């Protein structure tokens, strides 16, 4: 009970910082812009995906750092600046390099789609749209070549799923 009670203030602080961030994101001047209807009611992963789609993967970190500073969250902006200087994660490189092979070789898409929906990478509409496609190959192509699995966090989710559920496929691709 003591540990659970201690998490309340931390969670409240995180939610307050997220609200400051999203308010600052909406107040950001200049183009391109993020609009309220794009992020209203969304969690951090969904907001991240919106930002990647709006600002591009190349620019999203610098925009996020700018927004964090505007929200008086300089410490987080500095941390983000340090991570932006680091090379892209290996997970993203893996997904980018083997995207076509993954689309061909992944056969059971249901567990992956369920995971991506639970992690808020896919919303209910996108989930239903992809699930409605007749073959696993079509579902994977839509998932991997659409806008769903582009950012480093979403690539990391996919890579970790593959590592846990399809380790031989990961090994085969890395050895090719």
SVG drawing of the C-alpha trace seen along z (x, -y; Angstrom):
<svg xmlns="http://www.w3.org/2000/svg" viewBox="-12 -32 38 51">
<polyline fill="none" stroke="black" stroke-width="0.4" points="0.0,0.0 2.8,-2.4 4.5,-2.1 1.2,-2.4 0.3,-5.6 3.7,-7.0 3.1,-6.7 0.1,-9.0 2.1,-12.3 4.6,-11.1 1.8,-10.2 0.1,-13.5 3.4,-15.3 4.0,-13.4 0.4,-14.1 0.9,-17.8 4.2,-17.9 2.5,-16.1 -0.3,-18.7 2.2,-21.6 4.0,-20.0 0.8,-19.5 -0.4,-23.0 2.9,-24.4 2.8,-22.3 -0.6,-23.7 0.6,-27.3 3.7,-26.8 3.8,-29.4 5.0,-28.7 4.4,-26.0 3.8,-23.2 1.4,-23.2 -0.3,-20.6 -4.0,-21.2 -6.1,-20.4 -8.2,-17.8 -5.0,-15.9 -3.9,-15.4 -7.0,-15.9 -7.5,-12.9 -4.4,-11.2 -1.6,-9.6 2.1,-10.3 2.7,-7.6 -0.2,-8.9 1.1,-12.5 4.6,-11.3 3.2,-9.7 1.3,-12.9 4.4,-14.9 6.5,-12.6 3.8,-12.8 3.6,-16.6 7.2,-17.6 9.0,-14.6 11.3,-12.2 14.3,-14.4 12.8,-17.5 10.7,-16.1 13.4,-16.0 14.3,-19.7 10.7,-20.7 10.1,-18.6 13.0,-20.3 11.7,-23.7 8.3,-22.9 9.7,-21.5 11.7,-24.7 8.6,-26.8 6.7,-24.7 9.5,-25.5 10.7,-21.9 14.3,-22.7 15.7,-19.6 13.7,-17.3 14.7,-19.5 18.4,-19.1 17.9,-15.3 16.2,-15.1 19.0,-17.2 21.5,-14.7 19.6,-11.8 19.1,-13.6 22.8,-13.8 23.1,-10.0 22.9,-7.8 19.4,-6.3 18.5,-3.2 19.5,0.2 15.8,1.2 14.8,-1.5 17.8,-0.7 16.7,2.9 13.1,2.2 14.1,-0.3 16.6,2.0 14.4,5.1 10.9,3.6 10.3,5.4 11.5,8.7 9.4,8.4 6.3,7.6 6.9,10.9 8.0,13.2 5.7,12.3 2.7,14.6 0.7,14.4 -0.2,10.7 -2.9,10.9 -0.7,10.8 1.4,8.0 -1.7,5.9 -3.1,6.5 0.1,5.4 0.3,2.2 -3.3,1.4 -2.7,1.9 0.4,-0.3 -1.6,-3.0 0.5,-2.8 -2.8,-1.9 -6.1,-3.4 -9.3,-1.4 -10.0,-2.5 -6.6,-1.8 -6.6,1.6 -10.0,2.5 -8.8,1.3 -5.7,3.4 -7.4,6.5 -10.0,6.3 -7.3,6.9 -7.6,10.5 -4.0,11.7 -1.2,11.5 1.1,10.1 -1.3,7.3 -1.8,6.5 2.0,6.4 2.6,4.3 -0.1,1.8 1.4,1.7 5.1,1.5 4.8,-0.8 2.1,-3.0 2.7,-5.8 2.3,-3.4 5.8,-2.1 8.1,-5.0 9.3,-6.6 12.0,-5.2 9.6,-4.3 7.2,-2.4 10.1,-0.6 11.4,0.4 8.0,1.9 8.1,3.9 11.7,5.0 11.1,6.2 8.0,8.1 10.1,9.8 12.9,10.5 10.5,12.2 8.1,13.9 10.2,14.4 13.8,14.8 14.8,17.0 13.5,14.5 15.5,11.7 18.6,13.9 18.1,14.9 17.7,11.3 20.7,10.1 22.9,12.8 21.8,12.0"/>
</svg>
